[in-house]
Amino acid sequence: MSKLFERLLLKRIEEAAPLNELIPDHQFGFRRKHSTIQQCHRIINKIKTSLEGREYCTSVFLDVQQAFDKVWHAGLLYKLKTYLPERFYIILKSYLHDRYFQIKLDDDLSDYKPIKTGVPQGSVLGPFLYLIFTADLPQTNDTLIATFADDTAILTSDLDPRRASEKLQYHLDTLHIWLQRWKISVNTNKSVQVTFTTKKSGCPEVNINNNPIPVKTEVKYLGLHLDEKLTWKTHIKAKRRQLDLKMKNMYWLLNRKSKLSLENKLIIYKCIIKPIWTYGIELWGCSKPSNTKILQSFQSKTLRMISGAPWYVSNQTLQEDFKIPSIQDEIKSNINRYKDRTTEHVNQLISDLFTHPLENRRLKKIWPEDLLDEV
């Protein structure tokens, strides 16, 4: 009953104050028709432009400590009162107040304690309240900010590595003031600075409140492994390890001696195993053939094991018989469907993803939009 009420209330709020007007365009989390891949694509486009322009693209990927559990109620209520009609503010104020928790350990129960911070986990309104609380995250003209709920990335670029770090540091200094004001903590030890460049040296390190952010050559953001030269080699190798582990755990079910029918084995492959490597294929699909071959080898090996096919049956025949596309065919079909979803998007940051092709290219790299021309 409570979730029904929350859904109804959220619908009424959206009618009175559309989320597109409340939430910044760079926030893709908990929003309809906004995906992690689209947000990562924005980051890829920024890196692409920098690499092709001989620039240093330096970035930070921030780890917000207990983002949903530490939302400051007084600050949240202030923003709700600022952004929403009074009738909704009064209801949401009541929704947040007089909430208690109790801990049970074995047969013992603690006393009830008031909940003074955070938004209700698992609730319908919780994500909305968090988006409102972080809607005024500071931006600057020289940086790109990408957020998906509490996953935050900030990027900037310049021909001069020191100048690039200065731009990023200015944004972080501005951000630090905002974080202090709204009682939000960032774990600098778990945050990462990565400089994307084709050159050997990177950019000077940056900090938050004089706490240096660790410098690394790769980062995992929204499920994609981004290396400093954006080769996707790290990502594909990580996926292959994940696939091998999954197959090891499911070998008893999928091996040729298993009593499970071939039809059900293929269903398991398509629904459980295949999504592991197809995630983000719209972006990493432009990787070198030597990288995608790693995944093609896995698929061929798996289909042969599932079917128990003899050695003289080709991998192509297995794929055609089972109606499972090759890796390259999967890439081509996914990138086209993905583009169709972005073209007419209401968020211009998404609709523009394929509308700014590079005119002067110096690298031999293939980018996501290049895959469209091959179809």
C-alpha contacts under 8 A as a table, 3 or more apart, distances in Angstrom:
res1	aa1	res2	aa2	distance
1	M	4	L	5.16
1	M	5	F	6.37
2	S	5	F	5.11
2	S	6	E	6.23
3	K	6	E	4.87
3	K	7	R	6.11
3	K	123	S	6.96
3	K	124	V	6.33
4	L	7	R	5.19
4	L	8	L	6.23
5	F	8	L	5.09
5	F	9	L	6.06
6	E	9	L	5.02
6	E	10	L	6.01
6	E	123	S	8.00
6	E	124	V	5.93
6	E	125	L	6.16
7	R	10	L	5.11
7	R	11	K	6.15
7	R	124	V	6.42
7	R	125	L	7.66
8	L	11	K	5.12
8	L	12	R	6.31
9	L	12	R	5.10
9	L	13	I	6.20
10	L	13	I	5.00
10	L	14	E	6.19
10	L	125	L	6.96
11	K	14	E	5.15
11	K	15	E	6.30
12	R	15	E	5.09
12	R	16	A	6.32
13	I	16	A	5.15
13	I	17	A	5.80
13	I	18	P	7.40
13	I	84	L	7.81
13	I	88	F	7.14
14	E	17	A	5.07
14	E	18	P	4.52
14	E	19	L	5.95
15	E	18	P	5.94
16	A	85	P	7.81
17	A	21	E	7.12
17	A	22	L	7.21
17	A	84	L	6.86
18	P	21	E	5.57
18	P	22	L	6.69
19	L	22	L	4.86
19	L	23	I	5.65
20	N	23	I	5.62
20	N	24	P	7.22
20	N	25	D	7.40
21	E	24	P	7.41
22	L	83	Y	7.27
22	L	132	I	7.19
22	L	135	A	7.13
23	I	27	Q	6.84
23	I	131	L	6.72
23	I	132	I	6.79
23	I	135	A	5.46
24	P	27	Q	5.68
24	P	135	A	6.14
24	P	136	D	7.81
25	D	28	F	7.27
25	D	347	N	6.55
25	D	348	Q	8.00
25	D	349	L	6.98
26	H	145	I	6.67
26	H	146	A	5.44
26	H	147	T	6.02
26	H	349	L	7.41
27	Q	146	A	6.70
27	Q	147	T	4.82
27	Q	148	F	5.61
27	Q	149	A	6.89
28	F	31	R	5.95
28	F	34	H	5.33
28	F	35	S	6.59
28	F	36	T	7.42
28	F	39	Q	6.86
28	F	147	T	6.32
28	F	148	F	4.94
28	F	149	A	7.05
29	G	34	H	7.10
29	G	35	S	7.54
29	G	36	T	7.94
29	G	147	T	7.15
29	G	148	F	4.17
29	G	149	A	4.43
30	F	34	H	7.79
30	F	127	P	6.53
30	F	128	F	7.62
30	F	148	F	7.90
30	F	149	A	6.95
31	R	34	H	5.59
34	H	38	Q	6.90
34	H	39	Q	7.99
35	S	38	Q	5.35
35	S	39	Q	6.60
36	T	39	Q	5.17
36	T	40	C	6.18
36	T	148	F	7.13
36	T	222	L	6.19
37	I	40	C	5.02
37	I	41	H	5.99
37	I	280	G	6.04
37	I	282	E	7.89
37	I	283	L	7.80
38	Q	41	H	4.93
38	Q	42	R	6.51
38	Q	350	I	6.61
39	Q	42	R	5.27
39	Q	43	I	6.75
39	Q	146	A	6.63
39	Q	147	T	7.66
39	Q	148	F	7.49
40	C	43	I	5.08
40	C	44	I	6.19
40	C	221	Y	7.80
40	C	222	L	7.43
41	H	44	I	4.89
41	H	45	N	6.09
41	H	283	L	6.88
41	H	353	L	7.18
42	R	45	N	5.19
42	R	46	K	6.42
42	R	146	A	7.79
42	R	349	L	7.70
42	R	350	I	7.88
42	R	353	L	6.75
43	I	46	K	5.17
43	I	47	I	6.30
43	I	146	A	7.46
43	I	155	L	7.85
44	I	47	I	5.10
44	I	48	K	5.91
45	N	48	K	4.94
45	N	49	T	6.19
45	N	353	L	7.61
46	K	49	T	5.37
46	K	50	S	6.35
46	K	57	C	7.98
46	K	155	L	7.83
47	I	50	S	5.10
47	I	51	L	6.11
47	I	57	C	6.19
47	I	196	F	6.71
48	K	51	L	5.27
48	K	52	E	6.13
48	K	367	W	7.79
49	T	52	E	5.33
49	T	53	G	6.03
49	T	358	L	7.43
50	S	53	G	5.03
50	S	54	R	6.20
50	S	55	E	4.81
50	S	56	Y	6.41
50	S	57	C	5.90
50	S	157	S	6.39
50	S	158	D	7.77
50	S	197	T	7.87
51	L	54	R	5.23
51	L	55	E	5.80
51	L	56	Y	7.20
51	L	57	C	7.55
51	L	196	F	7.49
51	L	197	T	5.99
51	L	198	T	6.71
52	E	55	E	7.58
52	E	360	N	7.86
52	E	361	R	5.86
52	E	362	R	5.94
52	E	363	L	6.30
53	G	361	R	7.99
54	R	159	L	6.64
54	R	197	T	7.80
54	R	198	T	7.81
55	E	157	S	6.11
55	E	158	D	5.14
55	E	159	L	4.37
55	E	160	D	7.38
55	E	197	T	7.07
56	Y	157	S	5.31
56	Y	158	D	5.49
56	Y	159	L	5.95
56	Y	160	D	7.06
56	Y	161	P	5.86
56	Y	164	A	6.90
56	Y	195	T	6.67
56	Y	196	F	6.30
56	Y	197	T	5.38
56	Y	202	G	7.44
56	Y	203	C	7.31
57	C	155	L	6.78
57	C	156	T	5.63
57	C	157	S	4.19
57	C	158	D	6.81
57	C	164	A	7.23
57	C	195	T	5.54
57	C	196	F	5.02
57	C	197	T	6.43
58	T	155	L	5.89
58	T	156	T	5.75
58	T	157	S	6.15
58	T	164	A	6.60
58	T	165	S	6.84
58	T	168	L	7.59
58	T	193	Q	7.19
58	T	194	V	5.84
58	T	195	T	4.06
58	T	196	F	6.07
58	T	203	C	6.64
59	S	153	A	7.03
59	S	154	I	5.49
59	S	155	L	4.24
59	S	156	T	6.42
59	S	168	L	7.35
59	S	193	Q	5.53
59	S	194	V	5.39
59	S	195	T	6.13
59	S	196	F	7.98
60	V	153	A	5.72
60	V	154	I	5.42
60	V	155	L	6.68
60	V	191	S	7.10
60	V	192	V	5.52
60	V	193	Q	4.35
60	V	194	V	6.42
61	F	151	D	7.62
61	F	152	T	5.85
61	F	153	A	4.46
61	F	154	I	6.63
61	F	191	S	5.64
61	F	192	V	5.26
61	F	193	Q	6.48
61	F	219	V	7.95
61	F	221	Y	7.68
62	L	151	D	6.86
62	L	152	T	5.46
62	L	153	A	6.31
62	L	186	V	6.86
62	L	187	N	7.54
62	L	188	T	7.35
62	L	190	K	7.56
62	L	191	S	4.60
62	L	192	V	6.68
63	D	150	D	7.90
63	D	151	D	7.01
63	D	152	T	7.51
63	D	186	V	5.71
63	D	187	N	5.52
63	D	188	T	7.07
63	D	190	K	5.91
63	D	191	S	5.06
64	V	67	A	5.59
64	V	150	D	6.49
64	V	151	D	7.58
64	V	184	I	7.59
64	V	185	S	6.07
64	V	186	V	4.45
64	V	187	N	6.11
65	Q	70	K	7.91
65	Q	184	I	7.67
65	Q	185	S	5.57
65	Q	186	V	5.49
65	Q	187	N	5.94
66	Q	69	D	5.31
66	Q	70	K	5.88
67	A	70	K	5.66
67	A	71	V	6.68
67	A	150	D	6.42
67	A	184	I	7.57
68	F	71	V	5.83
68	F	118	G	5.40
68	F	119	V	5.85
68	F	121	Q	7.71
68	F	130	Y	6.82
69	D	117	T	6.37
69	D	118	G	3.92
69	D	119	V	6.27
70	K	117	T	5.25
70	K	118	G	4.65
70	K	119	V	7.98
70	K	184	I	7.23
71	V	76	L	7.23
71	V	117	T	5.34
71	V	118	G	4.27
71	V	119	V	6.51
71	V	130	Y	7.42
71	V	133	F	7.64
71	V	183	K	7.84
71	V	184	I	7.40
72	W	75	G	5.43
72	W	76	L	6.11
72	W	116	K	7.75
72	W	117	T	5.21
72	W	118	G	6.57
72	W	182	W	6.93
72	W	183	K	6.56
73	H	76	L	4.97
73	H	77	L	6.02
73	H	96	L	7.64
73	H	116	K	6.87
73	H	117	T	5.62
73	H	118	G	7.09
74	A	77	L	5.21
74	A	78	Y	6.25
75	G	78	Y	5.09
75	G	79	K	6.42
75	G	133	F	7.61
75	G	182	W	6.32
76	L	79	K	5.20
76	L	80	L	6.15
76	L	129	L	7.62
76	L	132	I	7.63
76	L	133	F	5.44
77	L	80	L	4.95
77	L	81	K	6.06
77	L	89	Y	7.51
77	L	93	K	6.68
78	Y	81	K	5.22
78	Y	82	T	6.24
79	K	82	T	4.88
79	K	83	Y	6.03
79	K	132	I	7.15
79	K	133	F	6.67
80	L	83	Y	5.29
80	L	84	L	5.57
80	L	89	Y	5.85
80	L	132	I	7.30
81	K	84	L	5.72
81	K	85	P	7.21
81	K	86	E	6.56
81	K	89	Y	5.54
84	L	88	F	6.43
84	L	89	Y	6.34
85	P	88	F	5.73
85	P	89	Y	6.50
86	E	89	Y	4.91
86	E	90	I	6.20
87	R	90	I	5.36
87	R	91	I	6.55
88	F	91	I	5.17
88	F	92	L	6.12
89	Y	92	L	5.20
89	Y	93	K	5.95
90	I	93	K	5.12
90	I	94	S	6.35
91	I	94	S	5.22
91	I	95	Y	6.17
92	L	95	Y	4.68
92	L	96	L	6.25
93	K	96	L	5.34
93	K	97	H	6.25
94	S	97	H	5.22
94	S	98	D	7.74
96	L	99	R	6.65
96	L	119	V	7.73
98	D	114	P	6.88
98	D	115	I	7.67
99	R	114	P	5.92
99	R	115	I	5.56
100	Y	112	Y	6.03
100	Y	113	K	5.35
100	Y	114	P	4.36
100	Y	115	I	5.28
101	F	112	Y	5.62
101	F	113	K	5.50
101	F	114	P	6.49
101	F	115	I	6.67
102	Q	109	L	6.98
102	Q	110	S	5.74
102	Q	111	D	6.23
102	Q	112	Y	5.01
102	Q	113	K	6.56
103	I	109	L	5.82
103	I	110	S	5.33
103	I	111	D	7.84
104	K	107	D	6.90
104	K	108	D	5.67
104	K	109	L	4.56
104	K	110	S	6.48
105	L	108	D	5.25
105	L	109	L	6.51
115	I	118	G	7.64
119	V	126	G	5.17
119	V	127	P	7.92
119	V	129	L	7.01
119	V	130	Y	7.16
120	P	123	S	5.72
120	P	125	L	7.84
120	P	126	G	5.41
121	Q	126	G	6.37
122	G	126	G	7.21
123	S	126	G	5.31
123	S	127	P	7.77
124	V	127	P	6.89
124	V	128	F	7.69
125	L	128	F	5.22
125	L	129	L	6.12
126	G	129	L	5.22
126	G	130	Y	6.33
127	P	130	Y	5.12
127	P	131	L	6.25
127	P	149	A	7.98
128	F	131	L	5.16
128	F	132	I	6.31
129	L	132	I	5.14
129	L	133	F	6.16
130	Y	133	F	4.99
130	Y	134	T	6.33
130	Y	149	A	7.81
131	L	134	T	5.33
131	L	135	A	5.76
131	L	149	A	7.02
132	I	135	A	5.04
133	F	136	D	7.63
134	T	137	L	5.57
137	L	175	L	7.47
137	L	178	W	7.42
138	P	171	H	7.89
138	P	174	T	6.97
138	P	175	L	6.09
138	P	178	W	7.27
139	Q	143	T	7.34
139	Q	144	L	7.89
139	Q	145	I	7.02
139	Q	171	H	7.14
140	T	143	T	5.70
140	T	144	L	7.87
140	T	171	H	6.41
142	D	156	T	6.40
142	D	167	K	6.44
143	T	154	I	6.60
143	T	155	L	5.52
143	T	156	T	4.65
143	T	157	S	7.85
143	T	167	K	7.23
143	T	168	L	6.98
143	T	171	H	7.48
144	L	154	I	5.64
144	L	155	L	5.10
144	L	156	T	6.26
145	I	152	T	7.31
145	I	153	A	5.79
145	I	154	I	4.53
145	I	155	L	6.49
146	A	152	T	5.85
146	A	153	A	5.13
146	A	154	I	6.39
147	T	150	D	6.63
147	T	151	D	5.53
147	T	152	T	4.51
147	T	153	A	6.37
148	F	151	D	5.13
148	F	152	T	6.64
149	A	152	T	7.82
151	D	221	Y	7.88
151	D	222	L	7.66
154	I	168	L	7.61
155	L	168	L	7.12
156	T	164	A	6.30
156	T	167	K	6.87
156	T	168	L	6.29
157	S	164	A	5.26
158	D	161	P	6.48
158	D	163	R	6.41
158	D	164	A	4.97
159	L	163	R	7.87
159	L	164	A	7.62
160	D	163	R	5.25
160	D	164	A	6.28
161	P	164	A	5.04
161	P	165	S	6.38
161	P	202	G	6.93
161	P	203	C	4.79
161	P	204	P	7.07
162	R	165	S	5.19
162	R	166	E	6.21
162	R	203	C	6.21
162	R	204	P	6.23
163	R	166	E	4.95
163	R	167	K	6.31
164	A	167	K	5.28
164	A	168	L	6.41
164	A	203	C	7.17
165	S	168	L	5.01
165	S	169	Q	5.89
165	S	203	C	6.17
165	S	204	P	6.05
165	S	205	E	7.07
165	S	206	V	6.60
166	E	169	Q	4.98
166	E	170	Y	6.10
167	K	170	Y	5.26
167	K	171	H	6.57
168	L	171	H	5.23
168	L	172	L	6.30
168	L	206	V	7.44
169	Q	172	L	4.96
169	Q	173	D	6.06
169	Q	206	V	5.79
169	Q	207	N	6.96
170	Y	173	D	5.13
170	Y	174	T	6.28
171	H	174	T	5.11
171	H	175	L	6.02
172	L	175	L	4.79
172	L	176	H	5.98
172	L	207	N	7.38
172	L	208	I	6.16
173	D	176	H	5.09
173	D	177	I	6.63
173	D	208	I	6.68
173	D	209	N	7.32
174	T	177	I	5.45
174	T	178	W	6.62
175	L	178	W	5.06
175	L	179	L	6.09
176	H	179	L	4.98
176	H	180	Q	6.20
176	H	208	I	6.48
176	H	209	N	6.74
177	I	180	Q	5.29
177	I	181	R	6.26
178	W	181	R	5.12
178	W	182	W	6.34
179	L	182	W	5.38
179	L	183	K	5.84
179	L	184	I	4.90
179	L	185	S	6.66
180	Q	183	K	5.04
180	Q	184	I	6.34
180	Q	185	S	7.76
181	R	184	I	7.93
186	V	191	S	7.93
187	N	190	K	5.58
187	N	191	S	6.31
188	T	191	S	4.88
188	T	192	V	7.74
188	T	208	I	7.21
188	T	211	N	6.74
188	T	212	P	7.04
188	T	213	I	5.43
188	T	214	P	7.58
189	N	192	V	7.83
189	N	213	I	6.46
189	N	214	P	6.55
190	K	214	P	7.81
191	S	213	I	6.17
191	S	214	P	6.81
192	V	213	I	5.94
192	V	214	P	5.31
192	V	215	V	5.97
192	V	216	K	6.55
192	V	219	V	7.11
193	Q	205	E	7.46
193	Q	206	V	7.72
193	Q	213	I	6.19
193	Q	214	P	6.02
193	Q	215	V	4.74
193	Q	216	K	6.14
194	V	215	V	6.02
194	V	216	K	5.49
194	V	217	T	5.75
194	V	218	E	6.37
194	V	219	V	7.21
194	V	228	E	6.77
195	T	202	G	5.66
195	T	203	C	6.28
195	T	217	T	7.19
195	T	228	E	6.12
196	F	202	G	7.83
196	F	227	D	7.54
196	F	228	E	4.31
196	F	229	K	5.78
196	F	230	L	7.42
197	T	200	K	7.78
197	T	202	G	7.25
197	T	228	E	6.15
197	T	229	K	5.79
198	T	228	E	7.88
198	T	229	K	5.86
199	K	202	G	7.48
205	E	212	P	6.99
205	E	213	I	7.01
205	E	214	P	7.86
205	E	215	V	6.80
206	V	212	P	5.95
206	V	213	I	6.12
207	N	210	N	5.33
207	N	211	N	5.10
207	N	212	P	4.11
207	N	213	I	5.29
208	I	211	N	5.21
208	I	212	P	6.54
208	I	213	I	7.26
216	K	219	V	7.32
217	T	227	D	6.03
217	T	228	E	5.35
218	E	225	H	6.90
218	E	226	L	5.45
218	E	227	D	4.18
218	E	228	E	5.78
219	V	225	H	5.69
219	V	226	L	5.36
219	V	227	D	6.62
220	K	223	G	6.09
220	K	224	L	5.40
220	K	225	H	4.32
220	K	226	L	6.15
221	Y	224	L	5.38
221	Y	225	H	6.49
221	Y	226	L	7.40
224	L	235	H	6.40
224	L	280	G	7.11
225	H	232	W	7.16
225	H	234	T	6.33
225	H	235	H	4.60
226	L	230	L	5.98
226	L	232	W	6.63
226	L	234	T	7.39
226	L	235	H	6.94
227	D	230	L	5.00
227	D	231	T	6.70
227	D	232	W	6.73
227	D	233	K	7.89
227	D	234	T	6.61
231	T	234	T	7.66
231	T	287	S	6.26
231	T	288	K	7.67
232	W	235	H	5.15
232	W	236	I	6.20
232	W	284	W	6.03
232	W	287	S	6.01
232	W	291	N	7.77
233	K	236	I	5.32
233	K	237	K	6.14
233	K	287	S	7.65
233	K	291	N	6.10
234	T	237	K	5.30
234	T	238	A	6.13
235	H	238	A	5.13
235	H	239	K	6.23
236	I	239	K	5.02
236	I	240	R	6.17
236	I	291	N	6.73
236	I	292	T	7.38
236	I	294	I	7.51
236	I	295	L	7.49
237	K	240	R	5.01
237	K	241	R	6.33
237	K	294	I	7.68
238	A	241	R	5.20
238	A	242	Q	6.28
239	K	242	Q	4.95
239	K	243	L	6.04
239	K	276	I	7.04
239	K	277	W	6.11
240	R	243	L	4.99
240	R	244	D	6.08
240	R	277	W	7.88
240	R	294	I	7.24
240	R	295	L	6.62
240	R	298	F	7.58
241	R	244	D	5.13
241	R	245	L	6.23
242	Q	245	L	5.21
242	Q	246	K	6.21
242	Q	276	I	7.83
243	L	246	K	5.03
243	L	247	M	6.12
243	L	273	I	7.02
243	L	276	I	7.07
243	L	277	W	7.74
244	D	247	M	5.14
244	D	248	K	6.10
245	L	248	K	5.02
245	L	249	N	6.36
246	K	249	N	5.23
246	K	250	M	6.25
246	K	273	I	7.39
247	M	250	M	4.95
247	M	251	Y	5.53
247	M	273	I	8.00
248	K	251	Y	5.23
249	N	252	W	7.50
250	M	253	L	5.38
250	M	254	L	6.28
251	Y	254	L	5.14
251	Y	255	N	5.46
252	W	255	N	6.01
252	W	258	S	6.75
253	L	258	S	5.80
253	L	260	L	6.98
253	L	265	K	7.93
254	L	258	S	6.11
254	L	260	L	7.42
254	L	265	K	6.01
254	L	305	M	7.57
254	L	306	I	5.60
255	N	258	S	5.45
255	N	305	M	5.82
255	N	306	I	5.55
255	N	308	G	7.94
256	R	305	M	5.77
256	R	306	I	5.44
256	R	307	S	6.22
256	R	308	G	5.00
260	L	264	N	6.58
260	L	265	K	6.66
261	S	264	N	5.36
261	S	265	K	6.31
262	L	265	K	4.98
262	L	266	L	6.21
262	L	306	I	7.08
262	L	307	S	6.54
263	E	266	L	5.29
263	E	267	I	6.36
264	N	267	I	4.91
264	N	268	I	6.25
265	K	268	I	5.15
265	K	269	Y	6.31
265	K	306	I	6.67
266	L	269	Y	4.96
266	L	270	K	6.12
266	L	306	I	7.69
266	L	322	F	7.94
267	I	270	K	5.17
267	I	271	C	5.96
268	I	271	C	5.26
268	I	272	I	5.49
268	I	273	I	6.93
269	Y	272	I	5.63
269	Y	273	I	4.86
269	Y	274	K	5.83
270	K	273	I	6.20
270	K	274	K	5.12
270	K	275	P	7.20
271	C	274	K	6.44
271	C	275	P	6.64
272	I	275	P	6.20
272	I	276	I	7.40
273	I	276	I	5.67
273	I	277	W	7.67
274	K	277	W	5.77
274	K	278	T	6.26
275	P	278	T	4.98
275	P	279	Y	5.94
276	I	279	Y	6.02
277	W	280	G	7.97
277	W	281	I	7.49
277	W	295	L	7.58
278	T	281	I	5.11
280	G	283	L	5.57
280	G	284	W	6.30
280	G	285	G	7.99
281	I	284	W	5.19
281	I	285	G	4.99
281	I	331	I	6.13
281	I	334	N	7.20
281	I	335	I	7.71
282	E	285	G	5.68
282	E	286	C	8.00
282	E	331	I	6.57
282	E	334	N	6.10
282	E	335	I	4.90
282	E	338	Y	7.06
282	E	368	P	6.71
283	L	286	C	6.50
283	L	367	W	7.91
283	L	368	P	5.64
284	W	287	S	5.59
284	W	368	P	7.77
285	G	292	T	7.54
285	G	328	Q	7.90
285	G	331	I	5.61
285	G	368	P	7.12
286	C	366	I	5.43
286	C	367	W	5.57
286	C	368	P	5.63
286	C	370	D	7.84
286	C	371	L	6.88
287	S	291	N	6.38
287	S	292	T	6.73
287	S	366	I	7.08
288	K	291	N	5.40
288	K	292	T	6.62
289	P	292	T	5.10
289	P	293	K	5.82
290	S	293	K	5.22
290	S	294	I	7.05
291	N	294	I	5.53
291	N	295	L	7.60
292	T	295	L	5.43
292	T	296	Q	6.38
292	T	327	I	7.17
293	K	296	Q	4.82
293	K	297	S	5.95
294	I	297	S	5.32
294	I	298	F	6.58
295	L	298	F	4.99
295	L	299	Q	6.29
295	L	327	I	7.28
296	Q	299	Q	5.14
296	Q	300	S	6.15
296	Q	326	S	7.00
296	Q	327	I	5.78
297	S	300	S	5.24
297	S	301	K	6.09
298	F	301	K	5.18
298	F	302	T	6.04
299	Q	302	T	5.09
299	Q	303	L	6.11
300	S	303	L	5.32
300	S	304	R	6.21
300	S	315	N	5.82
301	K	304	R	5.27
301	K	305	M	6.24
302	T	305	M	5.10
302	T	306	I	6.08
303	L	306	I	5.08
303	L	307	S	6.07
303	L	318	L	7.06
303	L	319	Q	7.84
304	R	307	S	5.33
304	R	308	G	5.65
304	R	309	A	5.49
304	R	310	P	7.98
304	R	315	N	7.73
304	R	318	L	7.49
305	M	308	G	5.21
305	M	309	A	7.32
309	A	313	V	6.53
310	P	313	V	5.92
311	W	314	S	7.53
313	V	317	T	6.65
313	V	318	L	7.24
314	S	317	T	5.22
314	S	318	L	6.52
315	N	318	L	5.10
315	N	319	Q	6.32
316	Q	319	Q	5.15
316	Q	320	E	6.18
317	T	320	E	5.11
317	T	321	D	6.00
318	L	321	D	5.17
318	L	322	F	6.08
319	Q	322	F	5.26
319	Q	323	K	5.70
319	Q	324	I	4.95
319	Q	325	P	6.28
319	Q	326	S	6.97
320	E	323	K	4.91
320	E	324	I	6.46
320	E	325	P	7.48
321	D	324	I	7.90
325	P	328	Q	7.88
325	P	329	D	5.64
325	P	330	E	5.75
326	S	329	D	5.20
326	S	330	E	6.08
327	I	330	E	5.04
327	I	331	I	6.20
328	Q	331	I	5.05
328	Q	332	K	6.36
329	D	332	K	5.21
329	D	333	S	6.25
330	E	333	S	5.38
330	E	334	N	6.05
331	I	334	N	5.30
331	I	335	I	6.12
332	K	335	I	5.44
332	K	336	N	6.48
332	K	371	L	6.63
332	K	372	L	7.25
332	K	374	E	7.94
332	K	375	V	6.59
333	S	336	N	5.48
333	S	337	R	6.39
334	N	337	R	5.23
334	N	338	Y	5.95
335	I	338	Y	4.99
335	I	339	K	6.16
335	I	368	P	7.61
335	I	371	L	7.20
335	I	372	L	6.94
336	N	339	K	5.15
336	N	340	D	6.35
336	N	372	L	6.52
337	R	340	D	5.18
337	R	341	R	6.50
338	Y	341	R	5.23
338	Y	342	T	6.57
339	K	342	T	5.18
339	K	343	T	6.20
339	K	354	F	7.42
340	D	343	T	5.59
340	D	344	E	7.71
341	R	344	E	6.96
341	R	345	H	7.03
342	T	345	H	5.25
342	T	350	I	5.82
342	T	351	S	5.02
342	T	352	D	7.93
342	T	353	L	7.39
343	T	350	I	7.70
343	T	351	S	4.80
343	T	352	D	7.42
343	T	354	F	7.85
344	E	351	S	5.99
345	H	348	Q	6.84
345	H	350	I	6.30
345	H	351	S	5.09
346	V	350	I	7.88
346	V	351	S	7.20
347	N	350	I	5.52
347	N	351	S	6.36
348	Q	351	S	4.86
348	Q	352	D	5.80
349	L	352	D	5.57
349	L	353	L	6.74
350	I	353	L	5.36
351	S	354	F	7.35
351	S	355	T	7.74
352	D	355	T	5.00
352	D	356	H	7.06
353	L	356	H	7.15
354	F	357	P	6.98
354	F	369	E	6.51
357	P	369	E	7.74
358	L	361	R	6.41
366	I	370	D	6.12
366	I	371	L	7.77
367	W	370	D	5.41
367	W	371	L	7.26
368	P	371	L	5.64
368	P	372	L	7.61
369	E	372	L	5.55
369	E	373	D	7.51
370	D	373	D	5.61
370	D	374	E	7.17
371	L	374	E	5.42
371	L	375	V	7.13
372	L	375	V	5.72
